[in-house]
Amino acid sequence: MTEKYKIYLPEDVRSRLINDAEFFEFVRSDETVNLNGFLKELIVNFFEKYRHDNEQLVNGMIEDITSVRKMRPADAAALADKIISTYIRGESFVSGKKTAITLTVSGASYNVVRIIENNLLGDKSLSGYMKDMFESYLSIPRNRREEIIFRDTYEDIRRAIDEKKVMTFTSNGVDFKSTVEPYMIATSKEEQCGYLLCRDHFNGRTRTFRISRIRNQFVSSDVFYIDEKVMERIRVIAIRSPHSASPDVHAAVRLTDAGIKTFKVIVKNRPAVSKISGNVYYFDWPELQLESYFRRFGKDAIVLKPASLKAKLRNYYEQALKVYKD
């Protein structure tokens, strides 16, 4: 079954939901953001938690109200709902302007919406219930929101880690299958998303995968044994740069005064400084991450060493200059 519903949301709520859909790479074949596909996952994976947390909140308030003053349970429930609407969710009413989206549900998401319609609305509209659920979801930190949207993937990874089982999966948009020994889940502080840190089952290389890009995961029956040296290396990666398992290089970068200011401002995936000597900054960090980070600096960051990193950035700017000249 497929059904369409009109849902009215504050514009900032709609915008933030679109941002999450884009960040978690819910896209159509034409590369446009697939908000509806994202919302279907949100509804299926978040509904039970939202319903449970909401019931706990309301029931706790009812108990507190009736314990202070004798009041009928029905009146207490109405008062609790009024308090929640006014003081907890009140900001959305103050924001005023709303926008409509068309929510098309099918399969599991259709079943959840039918449960809500038949059992949970009371005096509230389905649009109002969905708005409250989406706002509750957005109040959670992004790394926790990722766990909600990709619940099945996280559950499989955690089971494989706990049971020390080899996993296979593909990565978003890539048919090549990876076979790994999962060691740890780590969160990138800058990006606020989770990474699987693991060892390649066949060549022993340390690897990292963004969890939201993992597809078709399968926990095999094959057991692996923890290598303490690998675990020690993975713990370091988890703290410093979970998005990259590449080996460190010793790098020196000369920054202009403007470059130093830029370095302080651009914090996303910023490499840790090993030493500063005047305007020369030293790093012990993966080369790929240094290249990606300093591409944004232009003439305000000059790589002194290693030669390989210097060559990569020089080639990057040469290619850009050639395109602009042409």
Backbone bond lengths (Angstrom), bond angles and torsions (degrees), N, CA, C in turn:
res aa  C-N    CA-C-N  psi(-1)  N-CA   C-N-CA  omega(-1)  CA-C   N-CA-C  phi
1 M - - - 1.456 - - 1.537 110.62 -
2 T 1.308 114.71 144.32 1.466 121.85 176.49 1.520 108.50 -129.67
3 E 1.329 116.44 137.92 1.471 121.33 -179.82 1.515 109.17 -141.98
4 K 1.335 114.92 146.25 1.463 120.65 178.18 1.520 109.80 -113.03
5 Y 1.365 114.95 140.22 1.457 121.23 179.91 1.520 108.92 -133.46
6 K 1.317 115.21 146.13 1.461 121.08 174.16 1.528 107.58 -95.43
7 I 1.331 116.12 120.54 1.458 122.09 -178.85 1.528 108.63 -116.38
8 Y 1.337 116.96 129.52 1.464 121.70 -179.28 1.529 109.52 -103.11
9 L 1.324 115.30 124.35 1.463 121.63 -175.37 1.519 110.38 -129.05
10 P 1.343 117.59 147.97 1.465 119.92 167.64 1.523 108.79 -57.75
11 E 1.317 116.62 145.38 1.466 120.00 -175.45 1.529 112.47 -59.87
12 D 1.349 116.74 -36.16 1.467 118.14 -179.16 1.528 111.02 -68.83
13 V 1.344 117.35 -33.01 1.464 120.32 177.50 1.527 109.76 -66.77
14 R 1.319 117.11 -46.32 1.474 120.72 177.79 1.527 110.08 -58.87
15 S 1.332 117.15 -44.71 1.461 121.02 -178.55 1.526 111.33 -62.01
16 R 1.324 117.08 -42.07 1.469 120.30 -179.04 1.529 111.35 -70.00
17 L 1.321 117.46 -34.27 1.467 120.25 175.74 1.527 110.62 -65.81
18 I 1.325 116.87 -40.77 1.463 120.96 176.76 1.527 110.17 -63.07
19 N 1.342 116.89 -40.28 1.468 120.35 178.37 1.520 111.15 -60.81
20 D 1.346 117.08 -42.15 1.460 120.21 178.26 1.530 110.77 -65.94
21 A 1.333 116.61 -43.31 1.466 120.22 179.30 1.526 110.69 -58.98
22 E 1.338 115.93 -40.48 1.463 120.48 178.82 1.522 110.87 -70.37
23 F 1.332 116.68 -43.67 1.465 120.97 -178.15 1.529 110.47 -63.17
24 F 1.338 117.12 -38.59 1.463 121.32 -179.67 1.531 112.18 -88.34
25 E 1.335 115.81 9.17 1.465 123.66 170.27 1.527 113.37 61.81
26 F 1.327 115.75 45.08 1.456 121.06 169.52 1.531 106.68 -88.31
27 V 1.312 116.57 98.98 1.459 120.79 -176.64 1.521 110.19 -131.67
28 R 1.327 114.90 153.28 1.464 121.58 174.93 1.523 109.76 -84.54
29 S 1.319 115.86 178.56 1.463 120.49 -179.15 1.521 112.26 -62.63
30 D 1.358 116.56 -25.74 1.462 119.60 179.10 1.527 112.52 -90.61
31 E 1.368 116.65 11.34 1.466 124.34 176.81 1.531 113.74 73.63
32 T 1.341 119.11 8.02 1.460 120.61 173.39 1.521 109.56 -80.53
33 V 1.330 116.48 156.19 1.469 120.91 -176.97 1.523 110.31 -68.77
34 N 1.313 115.50 131.43 1.465 121.50 179.20 1.527 108.93 -98.15
35 L 1.330 116.52 79.35 1.457 120.94 -178.22 1.528 111.18 -63.21
36 N 1.323 117.74 -39.87 1.460 120.44 -177.52 1.528 111.34 -63.96
37 G 1.330 116.80 -43.47 1.462 119.64 177.72 1.514 111.76 -61.36
38 F 1.328 116.01 -39.47 1.463 121.17 177.53 1.532 110.97 -63.96
39 L 1.336 117.11 -45.85 1.466 120.50 -177.89 1.531 111.63 -65.26
40 K 1.319 117.47 -32.50 1.465 120.02 176.82 1.530 110.66 -63.13
41 E 1.343 116.64 -42.22 1.460 119.92 176.86 1.527 110.93 -65.08
42 L 1.326 116.01 -42.06 1.462 120.93 179.40 1.525 110.52 -59.04
43 I 1.313 116.84 -47.45 1.466 121.60 -177.66 1.522 110.87 -61.57
44 V 1.319 116.91 -47.66 1.470 121.01 -177.60 1.528 111.47 -65.13
45 N 1.338 116.94 -43.49 1.462 120.71 -172.18 1.524 114.41 -87.44
46 F 1.326 117.54 -19.32 1.468 120.08 -175.24 1.526 113.24 -107.32
47 F 1.332 118.18 -18.51 1.457 121.13 -172.68 1.526 113.30 -54.74
48 E 1.324 117.78 -50.38 1.472 120.13 -175.94 1.518 111.41 -62.44
49 K 1.322 117.23 -41.90 1.471 119.61 179.01 1.518 110.31 -65.50
50 Y 1.327 116.87 -44.12 1.467 120.28 179.77 1.527 110.88 -61.67
51 R 1.329 116.57 -47.21 1.465 119.92 -179.52 1.528 111.36 -61.16
52 H 1.335 116.25 -43.82 1.469 120.77 -179.21 1.525 110.99 -64.70
53 D 1.348 116.80 -47.58 1.474 120.38 -179.13 1.525 111.27 -64.24
54 N 1.336 116.39 -38.81 1.460 120.67 -179.69 1.526 110.99 -66.71
55 E 1.330 116.47 -41.57 1.467 120.37 178.53 1.524 110.89 -64.62
56 Q 1.329 116.32 -41.17 1.463 119.63 178.32 1.517 111.42 -61.80
57 L 1.333 116.22 -42.55 1.459 121.09 179.55 1.512 111.14 -62.96
58 V 1.322 117.08 -49.09 1.467 121.48 -178.99 1.519 110.82 -64.07
59 N 1.329 117.89 -46.14 1.471 121.03 -178.57 1.523 111.34 -63.69
60 G 1.338 116.19 -38.22 1.461 118.93 177.71 1.517 111.78 -64.74
61 M 1.328 116.57 -40.50 1.458 120.34 178.64 1.528 111.17 -66.87
62 I 1.331 116.36 -39.87 1.470 120.07 178.25 1.522 110.49 -60.52
63 E 1.327 116.08 -44.39 1.475 119.91 179.03 1.516 111.21 -61.86
64 D 1.329 116.32 -42.22 1.471 119.71 179.93 1.526 111.30 -65.97
65 I 1.324 116.99 -41.41 1.465 120.75 -178.02 1.511 110.85 -66.49
66 T 1.329 116.50 -47.24 1.469 119.86 -177.36 1.524 111.81 -70.43
67 S 1.333 117.89 -24.87 1.467 119.37 179.36 1.524 111.89 -75.54
68 V 1.339 116.73 -26.70 1.464 120.24 179.84 1.517 111.06 -84.50
69 R 1.302 116.09 -40.29 1.457 120.70 -177.37 1.510 109.26 -140.40
70 K 1.319 116.66 136.52 1.451 120.19 -179.75 1.526 109.22 -64.28
71 M 1.302 114.44 120.54 1.455 119.73 -177.97 1.517 108.80 -149.62
72 R 1.300 116.10 143.59 1.454 119.62 179.00 1.539 109.55 -64.37
73 P 1.341 117.16 142.81 1.470 119.97 -179.13 1.527 113.10 -53.63
74 A 1.352 117.15 -38.69 1.464 119.80 -179.41 1.520 111.22 -64.65
75 D 1.343 116.77 -40.43 1.456 120.63 178.04 1.529 111.05 -67.84
76 A 1.327 115.36 -39.10 1.465 119.78 178.53 1.517 110.88 -64.08
77 A 1.341 116.54 -39.63 1.458 120.52 179.05 1.522 110.63 -64.41
78 A 1.330 116.62 -41.88 1.465 120.61 178.80 1.522 111.17 -63.85
79 L 1.355 115.75 -41.57 1.459 120.34 179.54 1.533 110.50 -66.12
80 A 1.326 117.02 -41.15 1.464 120.75 178.98 1.525 110.80 -61.06
81 D 1.346 116.01 -43.65 1.461 119.72 178.77 1.521 111.11 -64.09
82 K 1.331 116.18 -38.16 1.459 121.11 178.36 1.529 110.93 -63.59
83 I 1.328 116.64 -42.60 1.463 121.23 179.63 1.522 110.94 -63.90
84 I 1.336 116.34 -44.45 1.460 120.73 -179.95 1.526 110.54 -62.21
85 S 1.338 115.82 -45.52 1.465 120.20 -178.56 1.518 112.17 -63.96
86 T 1.341 116.21 -37.40 1.463 120.63 -174.24 1.517 112.85 -83.30
87 Y 1.346 116.45 -44.44 1.461 119.59 -170.34 1.529 114.65 -104.38
88 I 1.327 117.29 -26.35 1.464 119.26 -177.84 1.516 110.91 -96.37
89 R 1.347 116.25 -42.51 1.460 119.63 -179.64 1.521 111.73 -107.04
90 G 1.302 116.95 13.25 1.452 120.88 -172.19 1.505 115.36 -65.90
91 E 1.350 118.31 -26.10 1.461 120.67 -175.62 1.522 112.00 -60.62
92 S 1.343 116.52 -33.03 1.454 118.67 -177.95 1.520 111.40 -67.95
93 F 1.346 116.99 -28.77 1.456 119.74 179.13 1.526 110.24 -76.11
94 V 1.324 116.50 -32.50 1.461 120.83 179.32 1.521 110.61 -68.52
95 S 1.346 117.28 -34.93 1.460 121.17 -175.98 1.523 112.50 -63.27
96 G 1.335 117.45 -19.64 1.457 120.98 170.52 1.503 114.91 78.10
97 K 1.326 118.32 -91.90 1.451 123.14 -167.84 1.524 112.30 -60.62
98 K 1.361 114.47 131.35 1.453 119.77 -179.97 1.516 109.68 -122.73
99 T 1.320 114.77 160.97 1.451 120.91 178.96 1.519 108.52 -132.77
100 A 1.314 117.19 151.54 1.460 121.33 -177.46 1.521 110.52 -100.15
101 I 1.322 116.62 139.56 1.462 121.93 171.35 1.520 107.95 -124.14
102 T 1.311 116.31 151.69 1.463 121.11 175.28 1.518 108.40 -98.41
103 L 1.322 116.31 117.67 1.461 122.26 179.99 1.524 108.44 -100.78
104 T 1.327 116.48 116.10 1.459 121.80 178.41 1.521 108.78 -106.14
105 V 1.336 116.82 117.20 1.465 120.76 -175.89 1.529 110.03 -115.63
106 S 1.317 114.53 150.48 1.463 121.83 176.98 1.518 108.05 -156.12
107 G 1.318 116.62 162.88 1.456 120.14 177.42 1.512 112.42 60.56
108 A 1.342 116.24 -131.01 1.468 121.41 -176.28 1.527 111.80 -62.44
109 S 1.332 117.75 -39.02 1.465 119.91 -179.64 1.529 111.08 -67.36
110 Y 1.333 117.42 -34.40 1.465 120.69 175.87 1.534 109.78 -62.96
111 N 1.338 116.39 -43.58 1.468 120.09 -179.75 1.525 111.72 -61.93
112 V 1.336 117.45 -39.63 1.470 120.76 179.39 1.523 110.37 -65.50
113 V 1.319 116.71 -44.34 1.468 120.02 -179.76 1.525 110.62 -62.67
114 R 1.315 117.87 -38.58 1.467 120.81 178.07 1.530 111.13 -65.01
115 I 1.325 117.22 -38.11 1.474 120.89 176.46 1.519 109.87 -61.61
116 I 1.331 116.06 -44.64 1.469 120.37 179.17 1.529 110.45 -61.85
117 E 1.339 116.81 -47.69 1.468 121.10 -178.38 1.519 112.28 -60.02
118 N 1.319 117.22 -41.49 1.463 121.22 -172.29 1.520 114.13 -86.20
119 N 1.350 117.77 -17.37 1.460 118.28 -171.08 1.519 116.27 -130.99
120 L 1.324 119.36 -22.40 1.466 119.17 -164.47 1.523 115.77 -122.02
121 L 1.306 118.92 -2.85 1.461 118.68 -172.49 1.520 113.80 -78.53
122 G 1.322 118.22 -40.69 1.466 119.53 -175.52 1.513 109.76 60.02
123 D 1.339 116.91 -124.21 1.470 121.41 178.55 1.527 112.33 -87.93
124 K 1.319 117.55 0.99 1.469 121.72 -175.19 1.522 110.34 -94.43
125 S 1.326 117.52 149.31 1.460 122.32 175.31 1.527 109.79 -80.93
126 L 1.331 116.61 160.90 1.468 119.93 175.89 1.522 110.00 -61.70
127 S 1.333 116.71 -38.93 1.468 120.81 178.71 1.524 110.49 -59.86
128 G 1.330 116.85 -43.59 1.460 120.69 178.94 1.510 112.26 -65.30
129 Y 1.336 116.82 -39.88 1.469 120.67 179.14 1.531 110.12 -63.84
130 M 1.346 116.20 -45.18 1.463 119.86 -179.87 1.520 110.97 -63.77
131 K 1.326 116.40 -41.53 1.468 120.06 178.71 1.520 110.26 -57.90
132 D 1.344 116.53 -46.71 1.460 120.21 -179.76 1.526 111.21 -62.93
133 M 1.335 117.03 -39.56 1.465 120.20 -179.80 1.523 110.88 -67.32
134 F 1.337 117.48 -41.39 1.460 120.33 179.24 1.531 110.86 -65.77
135 E 1.329 117.20 -39.66 1.469 120.14 178.63 1.524 110.79 -66.20
136 S 1.334 117.02 -38.04 1.468 120.60 177.00 1.526 109.92 -62.69
137 Y 1.324 116.88 -43.04 1.466 121.34 177.71 1.528 110.98 -59.27
138 L 1.331 116.70 -44.55 1.467 120.86 -177.12 1.524 113.03 -70.67
139 S 1.317 117.62 -16.34 1.473 120.58 178.00 1.528 112.04 -77.38
140 I 1.332 116.73 -8.98 1.466 122.73 -178.13 1.528 108.59 -90.32
141 P 1.348 119.23 142.62 1.475 120.47 177.08 1.520 111.51 -55.24
142 R 1.332 116.13 149.90 1.465 120.41 -172.36 1.518 113.17 -60.08
143 N 1.334 118.78 -38.60 1.465 118.90 -179.37 1.526 111.16 -64.34
144 R 1.353 117.08 -32.68 1.463 120.45 175.15 1.527 110.77 -73.47
145 R 1.331 116.53 -33.14 1.463 119.48 177.07 1.531 110.05 -65.04
146 E 1.328 115.77 -37.56 1.459 119.48 177.19 1.533 110.56 -60.79
147 E 1.323 117.01 -39.95 1.465 120.36 178.40 1.523 111.38 -63.50
148 I 1.330 116.73 -32.28 1.464 120.51 178.31 1.530 110.03 -70.10
149 I 1.315 116.95 -50.42 1.465 121.00 -175.91 1.529 111.19 -65.00
150 F 1.326 117.29 -37.77 1.469 121.23 -178.19 1.530 110.04 -110.32
151 R 1.312 115.26 45.31 1.469 121.85 -174.94 1.525 112.52 -56.05
152 D 1.329 117.65 -47.96 1.469 120.73 -177.25 1.521 111.43 -62.69
153 T 1.325 116.67 -39.73 1.462 120.19 179.63 1.521 110.96 -64.42
154 Y 1.338 116.23 -46.30 1.464 119.95 178.45 1.521 111.31 -61.53
155 E 1.321 117.62 -41.65 1.474 120.42 -179.17 1.523 110.63 -63.40
156 D 1.340 117.42 -42.41 1.466 120.19 179.23 1.529 111.35 -65.19
157 I 1.326 116.71 -41.87 1.471 119.99 -179.87 1.523 110.20 -64.31
158 R 1.314 117.34 -45.45 1.476 120.33 -179.29 1.528 111.01 -63.53
159 R 1.313 116.87 -37.93 1.470 119.40 177.42 1.524 110.25 -65.25
160 A 1.330 116.86 -42.92 1.463 120.29 179.41 1.524 111.28 -63.48
161 I 1.340 117.12 -39.01 1.468 120.74 178.05 1.523 110.22 -65.98
162 D 1.333 117.28 -47.48 1.469 121.47 -178.26 1.527 111.80 -62.52
163 E 1.329 116.07 -39.77 1.471 120.09 -175.53 1.523 112.62 -94.39
164 K 1.368 115.73 -0.48 1.470 121.15 -178.93 1.526 110.88 54.37
165 K 1.329 114.90 53.03 1.465 121.26 -179.12 1.532 110.23 -109.72
166 V 1.312 115.85 142.03 1.465 121.94 176.96 1.528 108.90 -68.82
167 M 1.350 116.23 138.89 1.462 122.16 179.13 1.529 110.80 -115.70
168 T 1.328 115.13 149.61 1.463 120.30 168.81 1.521 108.01 -124.85
169 F 1.328 116.78 149.37 1.455 121.44 177.50 1.520 109.13 -167.41
170 T 1.329 114.64 167.54 1.460 120.61 169.83 1.521 107.13 -110.02
171 S 1.320 115.97 165.50 1.454 120.67 177.95 1.517 108.42 -109.67
172 N 1.301 116.89 152.79 1.458 123.81 -173.01 1.532 112.29 -46.74
173 G 1.332 116.00 118.65 1.453 120.76 177.04 1.519 115.36 79.29
174 V 1.351 118.04 3.01 1.466 121.82 -178.20 1.529 108.95 -122.90
175 D 1.338 116.62 129.31 1.463 120.29 -178.08 1.521 112.89 -81.69
176 F 1.341 117.10 -17.87 1.462 120.63 -177.53 1.525 110.53 -62.47
177 K 1.311 116.87 131.79 1.462 122.03 -178.10 1.522 110.71 -91.95
178 S 1.326 116.32 131.53 1.466 122.06 175.51 1.514 109.18 -100.84
179 T 1.325 116.57 137.72 1.465 122.51 175.86 1.520 107.31 -119.86
180 V 1.327 116.94 115.27 1.461 120.13 -169.96 1.528 112.01 -134.32
181 E 1.329 113.32 162.83 1.470 122.06 171.49 1.522 106.86 -106.11
182 P 1.331 118.75 105.22 1.475 121.40 -173.79 1.530 111.78 -75.32
183 Y 1.333 115.97 129.10 1.453 121.23 -178.45 1.531 112.69 -107.47
184 M 1.337 116.78 -42.02 1.465 118.30 -169.11 1.521 110.67 -161.23
185 I 1.341 115.75 152.13 1.454 122.38 167.95 1.521 107.43 -105.54
186 A 1.318 117.12 129.90 1.469 121.33 179.00 1.519 108.79 -129.47
187 T 1.328 115.44 150.45 1.462 121.29 -179.53 1.515 110.49 -107.67
188 S 1.320 115.77 131.31 1.456 120.72 173.91 1.521 108.65 -76.89
189 K 1.327 116.77 120.70 1.463 120.29 -176.41 1.520 111.44 -64.88
190 E 1.337 117.32 -36.85 1.458 120.09 -177.23 1.523 111.70 -75.17
191 E 1.321 116.74 -45.34 1.456 120.50 -175.97 1.524 112.41 -86.73
192 Q 1.332 116.84 -20.13 1.457 122.78 -177.91 1.525 111.66 58.83
193 C 1.329 116.44 42.86 1.456 119.71 173.96 1.522 108.79 -135.23
194 G 1.334 115.17 161.66 1.458 120.43 -172.15 1.524 113.17 -95.45
195 Y 1.326 114.96 148.43 1.465 121.88 178.24 1.519 109.39 -128.10
196 L 1.332 115.68 141.36 1.457 122.04 171.53 1.522 107.77 -89.92
197 L 1.334 116.07 119.48 1.463 121.19 175.27 1.519 107.38 -99.63
198 C 1.322 116.23 128.90 1.458 119.31 -170.05 1.528 111.20 -154.70
199 R 1.312 114.90 177.71 1.463 120.84 174.96 1.515 108.55 -120.66
200 D 1.337 116.56 135.40 1.456 120.74 177.26 1.531 109.17 -62.52
201 H 1.317 116.11 129.00 1.463 121.05 -173.89 1.523 112.31 -66.92
202 F 1.329 117.28 -24.45 1.457 119.89 -173.80 1.528 113.69 -101.43
203 N 1.337 117.84 -40.44 1.470 118.03 -176.91 1.527 113.30 -109.10
204 G 1.341 117.99 -3.47 1.458 121.27 175.19 1.512 115.69 77.80
205 R 1.343 118.40 3.76 1.468 120.79 -179.27 1.524 110.67 -71.91
206 T 1.330 115.20 144.08 1.460 120.48 173.08 1.527 108.38 -75.89
207 R 1.332 116.23 132.77 1.456 120.13 -175.93 1.534 110.56 -135.22
208 T 1.311 115.56 162.08 1.466 120.97 177.48 1.519 109.15 -140.65
209 F 1.325 116.49 139.36 1.456 122.17 -178.83 1.527 109.16 -133.88
210 R 1.317 116.02 133.48 1.453 119.74 173.72 1.531 108.75 -69.92
211 I 1.315 117.25 124.17 1.461 121.77 -170.43 1.525 112.20 -63.56
212 S 1.328 117.47 -35.75 1.459 119.40 -179.14 1.527 112.77 -67.10
213 R 1.340 117.82 -10.85 1.464 121.52 178.91 1.523 112.48 -102.00
214 I 1.317 117.42 -1.72 1.459 120.97 -179.79 1.528 109.24 -79.24
215 R 1.335 116.24 133.91 1.461 122.35 179.75 1.529 109.51 -132.57
216 N 1.330 115.58 156.56 1.474 122.44 173.33 1.527 112.49 53.56
217 Q 1.339 116.37 40.78 1.455 119.49 -177.91 1.532 111.23 -71.16
218 F 1.335 114.98 144.49 1.460 121.49 -179.52 1.525 108.64 -142.42
219 V 1.341 115.99 125.58 1.459 121.38 177.54 1.522 107.76 -92.26
220 S 1.321 116.41 113.69 1.464 120.70 -176.00 1.529 110.22 -81.42
221 S 1.315 115.89 178.20 1.472 121.15 176.81 1.523 111.68 -90.43
222 D 1.347 116.53 -5.24 1.472 120.35 -178.35 1.529 110.65 -74.16
223 V 1.314 115.98 130.82 1.458 122.28 -179.01 1.530 109.34 -98.97
224 F 1.340 116.63 142.34 1.462 120.85 174.42 1.525 108.60 -121.11
225 Y 1.308 115.93 164.37 1.459 121.60 -178.54 1.522 109.89 -113.77
226 I 1.312 115.51 136.85 1.461 121.17 -178.07 1.527 110.64 -66.69
227 D 1.319 115.94 126.36 1.461 122.09 173.45 1.532 106.91 -95.31
228 E 1.323 117.57 117.12 1.460 121.39 -174.11 1.525 112.55 -63.08
229 K 1.328 117.87 -32.90 1.463 119.99 177.61 1.526 110.49 -67.15
230 V 1.332 115.87 -40.23 1.468 119.90 176.87 1.520 109.89 -65.56
231 M 1.327 116.73 -42.87 1.459 120.60 179.63 1.525 111.47 -61.60
232 E 1.326 117.31 -39.70 1.465 120.73 178.49 1.523 110.54 -63.55
233 R 1.338 116.64 -42.01 1.460 120.65 179.18 1.538 110.29 -66.43
234 I 1.312 117.29 -38.84 1.468 121.62 -179.52 1.516 110.82 -68.34
235 R 1.305 117.95 -36.23 1.478 120.00 177.61 1.527 110.48 -61.70
236 V 1.328 116.61 -39.06 1.471 120.37 178.00 1.525 109.97 -65.65
237 I 1.330 116.76 -44.62 1.465 121.24 178.94 1.521 110.53 -60.61
238 A 1.337 116.85 -41.01 1.470 121.42 -178.26 1.517 111.60 -60.75
239 I 1.332 116.36 -36.65 1.467 120.60 -178.24 1.528 110.90 -78.88
240 R 1.326 116.56 -40.58 1.463 120.30 -171.17 1.520 113.79 -90.34
241 S 1.324 116.97 -54.84 1.476 119.33 -173.79 1.528 110.06 -154.23
242 P 1.348 117.44 77.79 1.467 119.66 -177.30 1.526 113.90 -62.54
243 H 1.334 117.82 -16.28 1.460 121.06 -179.81 1.526 112.24 -80.71
244 S 1.339 118.45 -3.91 1.458 120.53 -178.91 1.524 110.87 -146.03
245 A 1.336 115.34 128.01 1.466 120.24 177.12 1.520 111.85 -106.18
246 S 1.334 116.57 12.43 1.466 120.56 179.99 1.525 110.41 -67.27
247 P 1.340 117.23 151.00 1.468 119.62 178.58 1.527 111.48 -67.96
248 D 1.327 116.31 154.53 1.464 121.52 -179.39 1.531 110.96 -74.77
249 V 1.329 114.79 152.28 1.463 121.63 168.69 1.525 106.88 -122.64
250 H 1.318 116.03 156.75 1.466 121.24 175.58 1.527 107.26 -92.25
251 A 1.323 115.93 114.49 1.461 120.18 -173.61 1.518 111.01 -123.54
252 A 1.339 114.84 149.81 1.462 122.04 173.79 1.520 107.49 -130.15
253 V 1.341 116.13 130.78 1.468 121.52 -177.69 1.524 108.68 -131.15
254 R 1.342 115.88 126.53 1.464 119.91 177.27 1.523 108.90 -91.93
255 L 1.337 115.68 124.67 1.459 121.67 -178.62 1.526 110.62 -109.22
256 T 1.318 114.90 141.64 1.471 119.33 171.01 1.531 107.49 -77.50
257 D 1.327 116.10 175.17 1.472 119.29 176.66 1.528 110.29 -59.36
258 A 1.337 116.23 -40.65 1.461 120.21 177.50 1.525 110.86 -65.89
259 G 1.355 115.37 -36.04 1.458 119.78 178.38 1.516 112.53 -65.22
260 I 1.335 116.18 -38.35 1.473 120.34 177.86 1.526 110.01 -63.13
261 K 1.335 116.67 -41.39 1.471 120.07 177.63 1.535 110.76 -64.74
262 T 1.328 115.72 -40.49 1.467 119.91 178.80 1.520 110.72 -64.25
263 F 1.336 116.45 -40.13 1.460 121.10 179.43 1.532 111.20 -60.72
264 K 1.306 116.27 -36.42 1.469 120.03 178.98 1.524 112.00 -72.15
265 V 1.330 115.84 -28.41 1.470 120.61 -175.21 1.527 112.01 -85.96
266 I 1.339 117.34 -43.19 1.468 120.54 -176.45 1.525 109.01 -83.55
267 V 1.314 116.14 97.97 1.466 120.61 -174.76 1.526 112.66 -96.87
268 K 1.333 118.17 -17.41 1.457 119.82 -178.35 1.521 110.59 -66.87
269 N 1.348 115.32 121.22 1.469 122.80 -179.82 1.530 112.91 57.09
270 R 1.332 116.20 28.43 1.469 119.90 179.39 1.526 109.96 -70.29
271 P 1.337 118.20 129.09 1.464 120.37 179.68 1.528 111.59 -71.85
272 A 1.325 115.63 150.21 1.464 120.40 178.95 1.527 109.48 -76.95
273 V 1.317 115.74 138.48 1.463 121.33 -178.86 1.523 109.58 -84.24
274 S 1.335 116.21 129.21 1.473 120.62 176.68 1.527 111.59 -85.04
275 K 1.354 114.96 -36.18 1.465 119.73 -177.80 1.524 108.64 -162.69
276 I 1.344 115.81 151.18 1.457 121.04 175.45 1.523 108.07 -126.33
277 S 1.327 116.44 129.55 1.463 121.71 176.43 1.527 107.74 -130.82
278 G 1.330 115.56 100.32 1.454 119.46 -174.34 1.514 109.95 66.88
279 N 1.339 115.26 -121.74 1.470 118.54 177.41 1.536 111.88 -104.43
280 V 1.342 116.16 16.05 1.464 120.84 176.24 1.529 108.74 -101.25
281 Y 1.333 115.20 123.26 1.466 122.22 -179.08 1.526 108.69 -106.05
282 Y 1.339 116.48 134.21 1.460 121.87 -179.09 1.536 109.82 -109.58
283 F 1.331 115.34 142.68 1.464 120.95 -177.37 1.521 110.60 -137.03
284 D 1.309 116.19 144.83 1.457 123.24 166.18 1.525 105.32 -118.03
285 W 1.336 114.75 95.57 1.471 119.53 -166.78 1.526 109.01 -154.93
286 P 1.329 119.49 157.15 1.466 120.58 178.33 1.531 111.76 -59.92
287 E 1.321 116.30 135.34 1.461 121.28 -175.44 1.525 111.94 -61.24
288 L 1.320 116.68 -40.28 1.463 120.06 -179.12 1.521 111.22 -60.20
289 Q 1.329 116.76 -39.77 1.462 120.46 -179.74 1.526 111.50 -71.43
290 L 1.339 116.84 -37.07 1.469 120.09 176.38 1.531 110.21 -63.97
291 E 1.321 116.16 -42.52 1.468 119.60 179.04 1.522 110.53 -61.85
292 S 1.322 117.50 -47.07 1.464 121.30 -179.18 1.522 111.67 -62.29
293 Y 1.326 116.16 -40.76 1.468 120.07 -177.07 1.526 111.73 -69.35
294 F 1.329 117.63 -47.95 1.469 120.16 -172.97 1.525 113.53 -81.92
295 R 1.319 118.36 -5.00 1.466 120.14 172.14 1.528 111.60 -59.99
296 R 1.317 116.60 -23.30 1.467 120.84 -175.88 1.526 112.89 -84.35
297 F 1.334 117.81 -1.82 1.462 120.36 -172.02 1.523 114.11 -98.15
298 G 1.320 118.24 -19.93 1.461 120.47 -178.70 1.527 112.02 59.38
299 K 1.338 116.36 -132.67 1.461 121.68 -176.10 1.520 113.51 -73.06
300 D 1.343 117.43 -6.47 1.464 120.33 -176.24 1.523 113.68 -88.79
301 A 1.342 117.76 3.74 1.468 121.36 175.51 1.531 108.47 -143.39
302 I 1.324 116.12 118.02 1.465 121.65 179.71 1.527 108.52 -115.69
303 V 1.334 116.67 120.34 1.463 121.16 179.11 1.525 109.25 -75.39
304 L 1.315 116.64 126.54 1.463 122.01 176.77 1.524 111.25 -93.42
305 K 1.308 116.29 -37.45 1.464 122.48 176.31 1.531 108.65 -160.32
306 P 1.334 116.54 155.38 1.463 130.08 1.89 1.527 111.23 -77.12
307 A 1.320 115.56 164.39 1.461 120.99 -177.58 1.523 111.79 -62.70
308 S 1.330 116.75 -33.96 1.467 120.49 -178.50 1.525 111.22 -64.85
309 L 1.336 117.38 -41.69 1.468 121.09 178.98 1.525 110.04 -69.16
310 K 1.336 116.75 -40.41 1.461 121.14 178.26 1.530 110.15 -60.29
311 A 1.337 116.91 -41.59 1.458 121.41 -179.18 1.530 111.21 -66.65
312 K 1.312 116.24 -38.97 1.469 119.70 -179.45 1.529 111.69 -64.72
313 L 1.328 116.90 -43.50 1.458 119.61 179.91 1.526 111.27 -70.94
314 R 1.331 116.57 -38.75 1.464 119.52 177.36 1.525 110.30 -61.19
315 N 1.331 116.77 -42.96 1.461 120.83 178.92 1.529 110.84 -65.08
316 Y 1.311 116.35 -37.79 1.471 120.96 178.76 1.526 110.52 -59.76
317 Y 1.322 116.78 -47.61 1.468 120.49 -178.82 1.534 111.55 -72.76
318 E 1.336 117.37 -33.16 1.460 120.31 176.90 1.527 110.56 -63.19
319 Q 1.324 116.63 -43.28 1.449 120.58 179.52 1.521 110.82 -64.62
320 A 1.342 116.08 -39.42 1.477 119.77 178.62 1.535 110.04 -64.79
321 L 1.341 117.02 -42.08 1.465 121.04 179.46 1.524 110.23 -63.42
322 K 1.327 117.37 -40.67 1.463 121.08 -179.88 1.518 110.86 -62.41
323 V 1.317 117.02 -42.65 1.466 120.66 179.12 1.527 111.09 -63.26
324 Y 1.356 116.44 -43.68 1.452 119.69 -179.79 1.533 111.21 -65.60
325 K 1.355 117.15 -37.45 1.468 119.60 178.69 1.522 111.21 -66.69
326 D 1.332 116.23 -39.08 1.457 120.52 -178.85 1.531 111.21 -71.03
